[in-house]
Amino acid sequence: MEQYFSATQKMEQEVMFPSLLRGVFPQQEGAAPAAGGHADLYERYQLLKAIKPMVEKGLASVNDQSQTGADADTSSDDSDTMDAQLEERLSHHLAGLQQVLTHLTRDANALTRRYSQILEQISPSEGQPSW
């Protein structure tokens, strides 16, 4: 989770001109940019920015629900069965969340790297005179 928040924060700090990402597609190792249906980096940037508050809000609401859920009363027989089911469901959902956050972190890092490459192409390096 921390890697995701760190990657999105770095992305937000470095990407000062998101419009530079329009029409730029993600580069995949050894593959040409895919045609049709794939979002450009600008759309991915917008998506990553939109998702971040939802993840933060969702995390806060999970903490709130866990505090109120601890007060519920259930019978002991049903409780054991429900606990086992809840553990399985939680494990399944956490694994899915981990996969999604890993994917989003990878996207944010790749987007940030590509943005830096675009800036390097636009502006001359500081070691070379621009005349």
Disulfide bonds with the S-S distance in Angstrom:
none
